[in-house]
């Protein structure tokens, strides 16, 4: 217990601990004094008391032991033991990021295990956990776009919303233009100097009220940089040892790579092709490196004084030693 306490304690004046070397000197002095001490009156023999002991005789050296203990506690107290509590303060300029995720029927193609949507959710959660100072939100789209979670610093809420994403809520379709436009809308009023959208899809634009070209112009106007990720389901099937003919027609059409490149390049972003789960993780890691937040971390240490109880205990033991010496073990001159 004492060893564990010392591991979490720093001393403000550790050099004062050298005073503990006084203890063996005090002990030696006490032993010498006991051997040289003579009685006030002489008697012929002590042999009759040889095997006779009382509680008082047994505890004869108790006052000196108490004095040693009080000295130890007093030295520890004046060395000012302090418990240390470290706090990390993170300051910096965050980035506002909207994740736009395709949740159309092909993302839950039953031939896959795990499902493409589950892979995308897992990677998105890992990405969020790495962006501690950034505001993030998520937009999902099928035939229409829907704000799953607006921009927030409460990443636990955002993650719970991502894990709650389900496909088939809306009519089947892939509204890339609407998804991108809604992501831009969520970033439009942002005061952040850097606004980013990460758009992931495995299909072609075939639904929605806005075409992708209009969404691109909106992104350019509001200075939103878009990173596009095309999820190649056929390559994903091969990585899971799934025969291509096992994938339904809706899951095997593929995505519009030309459109993904156009969106990325015209908005100042970058295009990625994800062929399997590991590639998708690598892509998110690369985006994480490309969009670095300006973070300044400061480490503060708070100290709490721990000498009070040591000083109190030393005084109590000292008074107890004095009382025993002059009341219980009083010596007659």
C-alpha positions as CSV (number, residue, x, y, z in Angstrom):
1,X,0.0,0.0,0.0
2,X,2.8,2.4,0.9
3,X,4.7,1.5,-2.2
4,X,1.6,2.2,-4.4
5,X,1.2,5.6,-2.6
6,X,4.9,6.5,-3.2
7,X,4.5,5.7,-6.9
8,X,1.9,8.5,-7.3
9,X,3.8,11.0,-5.1
10,X,6.3,13.7,-5.9
11,X,8.3,15.6,-3.3
12,X,8.7,19.3,-3.6
13,X,11.9,19.2,-1.5
14,X,13.3,15.6,-2.1
15,X,16.7,16.6,-0.8
16,X,15.2,16.8,2.7
17,X,14.7,13.0,2.6
18,X,18.4,12.7,3.4
19,X,17.4,13.6,7.0
20,X,16.1,10.0,7.3
21,X,19.8,9.1,7.8
22,X,19.4,10.5,11.3
23,X,17.3,7.4,12.2
24,X,20.2,4.9,12.5
25,X,22.2,7.6,14.4
26,X,19.3,8.1,16.9
27,X,18.9,4.3,17.2
28,X,22.6,3.8,17.9
29,X,22.6,6.7,20.5
30,X,19.6,5.1,22.2
31,X,21.2,1.7,22.5
32,X,24.5,3.1,23.8
33,X,22.6,5.2,26.3
34,X,20.7,2.1,27.6
35,X,23.9,0.2,28.1
36,X,25.7,3.0,29.9
37,X,22.8,4.1,32.1
38,X,23.2,3.3,35.8
39,X,20.5,3.0,38.4
40,X,20.1,5.6,41.1
41,X,20.5,3.0,43.9
42,X,22.4,-0.2,44.1
43,X,21.1,-3.6,45.0
44,X,23.0,-6.9,45.4
45,X,21.4,-8.8,42.6
46,X,18.7,-8.7,39.9
47,X,18.6,-12.4,39.5
48,X,15.2,-12.7,41.1
49,X,13.8,-10.5,38.3
50,X,15.3,-12.5,35.5
51,X,12.2,-14.4,34.6
52,X,9.8,-11.9,35.8
53,X,8.3,-9.5,33.2
54,X,5.4,-7.1,33.2
55,X,3.6,-5.2,30.5
56,X,5.5,-2.1,31.5
57,X,8.8,-3.9,31.0
58,X,7.7,-5.3,27.6
59,X,6.7,-1.9,26.4
60,X,9.7,-0.1,27.8
61,X,11.1,0.9,24.4
62,X,7.7,2.0,23.0
63,X,8.3,5.7,23.6
64,X,11.5,5.6,21.6
65,X,9.8,3.7,18.8
66,X,7.1,6.4,18.7
67,X,9.8,9.0,18.6
68,X,11.4,7.3,15.6
69,X,8.0,7.1,13.8
70,X,7.1,10.7,14.5
71,X,10.6,11.7,13.2
72,X,10.0,9.8,10.0
73,X,6.6,11.3,9.5
74,X,7.9,14.8,10.2
75,X,10.7,14.5,7.7
76,X,8.3,13.2,5.0
77,X,6.0,16.1,5.8
78,X,8.6,18.9,5.5
79,X,9.7,17.3,2.2
80,X,6.2,18.3,1.0
81,X,4.8,15.2,-0.7
82,X,2.4,16.1,-3.6
83,X,0.0,14.0,-5.6
84,X,0.2,14.8,-9.3
85,X,-2.8,15.1,-11.6
86,X,-2.1,15.7,-15.3
87,X,-4.5,17.3,-17.7
88,X,-4.3,17.6,-21.4
89,X,-5.7,20.7,-23.1
90,X,-6.3,20.5,-26.8
91,X,-6.7,23.7,-28.8
92,X,-6.7,24.3,-32.5
93,X,-8.6,25.0,-35.6
94,X,-10.9,22.2,-36.6
95,X,-12.3,21.2,-39.9
96,X,-16.0,20.7,-40.8
97,X,-16.5,17.4,-42.6
98,X,-19.7,15.9,-43.9
99,X,-19.8,12.2,-44.8
100,X,-22.1,11.5,-47.7
101,X,-22.8,7.8,-47.8
102,X,-24.7,5.8,-50.4
103,X,-27.2,3.4,-48.6
104,X,-29.0,2.1,-51.7
105,X,-29.9,-1.5,-52.1
106,X,-26.6,-2.6,-53.6
107,X,-24.9,-1.6,-50.3
108,X,-26.8,-4.4,-48.6
109,X,-26.3,-7.1,-51.3
110,X,-27.0,-10.3,-49.4
111,X,-24.2,-12.2,-51.1
112,X,-21.6,-10.2,-49.2
113,X,-20.4,-11.0,-45.7
114,X,-19.9,-8.5,-44.2
115,X,-22.2,-6.3,-46.1
116,X,-20.7,-3.3,-48.0
117,X,-22.8,-0.9,-45.9
118,X,-21.4,-2.5,-42.7
119,X,-17.9,-2.1,-44.0
120,X,-18.5,1.5,-44.9
121,X,-20.0,2.2,-41.4
122,X,-17.0,0.6,-39.6
123,X,-14.5,2.6,-41.5
124,X,-16.4,5.8,-41.1
125,X,-16.5,5.3,-37.3
126,X,-12.7,4.8,-37.2
127,X,-12.3,8.0,-39.3
128,X,-14.5,9.9,-36.8
129,X,-12.5,8.7,-33.8
130,X,-9.3,10.1,-35.4
131,X,-10.8,13.6,-35.8
132,X,-11.1,14.7,-32.2
133,X,-11.2,18.4,-32.8
134,X,-13.4,18.5,-35.9
135,X,-17.1,18.9,-36.4
136,X,-18.5,16.0,-38.5
137,X,-22.0,15.1,-39.8
138,X,-23.4,12.5,-42.1
139,X,-25.8,12.6,-45.1
140,X,-27.2,9.3,-46.5
141,X,-28.8,9.0,-49.9
142,X,-30.8,6.4,-51.9
143,X,-33.4,7.8,-54.3
144,X,-33.4,10.9,-52.1
145,X,-30.9,12.5,-49.6
146,X,-31.4,12.6,-45.9
147,X,-29.5,14.3,-43.1
148,X,-28.7,11.4,-40.7
149,X,-26.8,13.8,-38.3
150,X,-25.9,17.5,-38.7
151,X,-22.4,18.8,-37.9
152,X,-21.5,18.1,-34.3
153,X,-18.6,17.8,-32.0
154,X,-20.4,15.2,-30.0
155,X,-18.9,12.2,-31.8
156,X,-20.6,9.6,-29.6
157,X,-23.9,10.9,-30.9
158,X,-22.7,10.9,-34.5
159,X,-21.3,7.3,-34.2
160,X,-24.6,6.1,-32.8
161,X,-26.4,7.6,-35.7
162,X,-24.1,6.0,-38.2
163,X,-24.6,2.6,-36.5
164,X,-28.3,3.1,-36.9
165,X,-28.2,3.6,-40.7
166,X,-30.4,1.2,-42.6
167,X,-31.0,0.7,-46.2
168,X,-34.5,0.4,-47.8
169,X,-36.0,3.3,-45.9
170,X,-36.6,5.2,-49.1
171,X,-37.4,4.1,-52.7
172,X,-34.5,2.4,-54.3
173,X,-32.2,4.5,-56.4
174,X,-28.9,6.4,-56.2
175,X,-29.2,10.2,-56.0
176,X,-25.6,11.2,-56.0
177,X,-26.4,14.8,-57.0
178,X,-29.0,15.2,-54.2
179,X,-26.6,13.7,-51.6
180,X,-23.8,16.0,-52.6
181,X,-26.0,19.0,-52.7
182,X,-27.4,18.3,-49.2
183,X,-23.9,17.9,-47.9
184,X,-23.0,21.3,-49.3
185,X,-26.1,22.8,-47.8
186,X,-25.1,21.5,-44.3
187,X,-21.7,23.1,-44.8
188,X,-22.9,26.3,-46.4
189,X,-23.2,28.3,-43.2
190,X,-20.0,26.9,-41.6
191,X,-17.5,29.5,-40.4
192,X,-14.6,27.0,-40.7
193,X,-11.8,27.9,-43.1
194,X,-11.8,24.3,-44.4
195,X,-15.0,22.5,-45.5
196,X,-14.8,19.0,-46.7
197,X,-17.2,16.3,-48.0
198,X,-16.3,12.6,-48.2
199,X,-18.7,11.0,-50.7
200,X,-18.9,7.2,-51.0
201,X,-21.0,5.4,-53.5
202,X,-21.1,2.0,-55.3
203,X,-23.6,3.1,-58.0
204,X,-24.5,5.5,-60.8
205,X,-26.6,8.6,-60.4
206,X,-30.2,7.6,-61.4
207,X,-32.5,9.4,-59.0
208,X,-32.9,12.7,-57.2
209,X,-34.1,16.2,-58.0
210,X,-30.6,17.7,-58.6
211,X,-28.1,16.5,-61.2
212,X,-24.5,16.1,-60.1
213,X,-23.3,19.0,-62.3
214,X,-25.5,21.4,-60.3
215,X,-24.2,19.9,-57.0
216,X,-20.6,20.4,-58.2
217,X,-21.3,24.1,-58.9
218,X,-22.7,24.5,-55.5
219,X,-19.7,22.9,-53.9
220,X,-17.4,25.2,-55.9
221,X,-19.4,28.3,-55.0
222,X,-19.2,27.5,-51.2
223,X,-15.6,26.4,-51.4
224,X,-16.3,22.8,-50.3
225,X,-13.6,20.3,-51.2
226,X,-15.0,16.9,-52.1
227,X,-13.2,13.6,-51.8
228,X,-15.0,10.8,-53.8
229,X,-14.8,7.1,-53.2
230,X,-16.1,4.6,-55.7
231,X,-16.7,1.2,-54.0
232,X,-16.1,-1.5,-56.6
233,X,-18.5,-4.3,-55.6
234,X,-17.1,-6.8,-58.1
235,X,-13.6,-6.4,-56.7
236,X,-15.1,-6.7,-53.2
237,X,-16.8,-9.9,-54.2
238,X,-13.6,-11.4,-55.5
239,X,-11.8,-10.4,-52.2
240,X,-14.6,-12.4,-50.3
241,X,-14.4,-15.3,-52.7
242,X,-17.9,-14.7,-54.0
243,X,-18.7,-15.7,-57.6
244,X,-19.8,-12.7,-59.7
245,X,-22.9,-14.5,-60.8
246,X,-24.0,-14.6,-57.1
247,X,-24.4,-10.9,-57.1
248,X,-27.8,-9.6,-58.1
249,X,-28.2,-7.2,-61.1
250,X,-28.6,-4.2,-58.8
251,X,-25.3,-5.0,-57.0
252,X,-23.3,-5.7,-60.1
253,X,-23.8,-2.6,-62.3
254,X,-20.8,-0.8,-60.8
255,X,-20.3,3.0,-60.3
256,X,-19.7,5.9,-62.6
257,X,-15.9,6.4,-62.2
258,X,-15.9,9.3,-64.7
259,X,-18.4,11.2,-62.5
260,X,-16.5,10.5,-59.3
261,X,-13.3,11.9,-60.9
262,X,-15.1,15.0,-62.2
263,X,-16.6,15.8,-58.8
264,X,-13.3,15.4,-57.0
265,X,-11.1,17.3,-59.5
266,X,-13.5,20.2,-60.0
267,X,-13.9,20.8,-56.3
268,X,-10.2,20.5,-55.4
269,X,-10.5,17.1,-53.9
270,X,-9.3,13.6,-54.8
271,X,-10.8,10.5,-56.3
272,X,-10.2,7.0,-54.8
273,X,-11.3,3.5,-56.0
274,X,-11.9,1.0,-53.2
275,X,-11.6,-2.6,-54.2
276,X,-12.0,-4.2,-50.8
277,X,-12.4,-3.4,-47.1
278,X,-8.6,-2.9,-46.5
279,X,-8.4,-0.5,-49.4
280,X,-11.3,1.5,-48.0
281,X,-9.6,1.8,-44.7
282,X,-6.4,2.9,-46.4
283,X,-8.4,5.6,-48.4
284,X,-9.9,7.0,-45.2
285,X,-6.5,7.1,-43.6
286,X,-5.1,9.0,-46.6
287,X,-7.9,11.5,-46.4
288,X,-7.2,11.8,-42.7
289,X,-3.6,12.7,-43.5
290,X,-4.5,15.1,-46.3
291,X,-6.9,17.1,-44.1
292,X,-4.9,17.8,-41.1
293,X,-6.4,20.0,-38.3
294,X,-4.2,22.7,-36.7
295,X,-4.0,21.2,-33.2
296,X,-2.0,22.4,-30.2
297,X,-1.8,20.1,-27.2
298,X,-0.7,21.5,-23.8
299,X,0.0,19.3,-20.9
300,X,-0.8,20.7,-17.4
301,X,0.1,19.2,-14.1
302,X,-1.9,20.0,-10.9
303,X,-0.4,19.2,-7.6
304,X,-2.3,18.5,-4.4
305,X,-0.4,18.8,-1.0
306,X,-0.3,15.5,0.9
307,X,1.8,16.6,3.9
308,X,-1.1,17.6,6.2
309,X,-2.0,14.1,7.5
310,X,1.7,13.3,7.9
311,X,2.3,16.3,10.0
312,X,-0.8,15.6,12.1
313,X,0.2,12.0,12.7
314,X,3.8,13.1,13.6
315,X,2.4,15.5,16.3
316,X,0.0,12.9,17.7
317,X,2.8,10.3,18.0
318,X,5.1,12.9,19.6
319,X,2.6,13.8,22.2
320,X,1.9,10.2,22.9
321,X,5.6,9.5,23.3
322,X,5.9,12.4,25.8
323,X,2.9,11.3,27.7
324,X,4.2,7.7,28.0
325,X,7.7,8.8,28.9
326,X,6.6,11.1,31.7
327,X,3.5,9.4,33.0
328,X,3.8,5.6,32.4
329,X,7.5,5.1,32.1
330,X,8.6,7.9,34.4
331,X,12.1,7.4,35.8
332,X,13.0,8.5,39.3
333,X,16.2,10.4,39.9
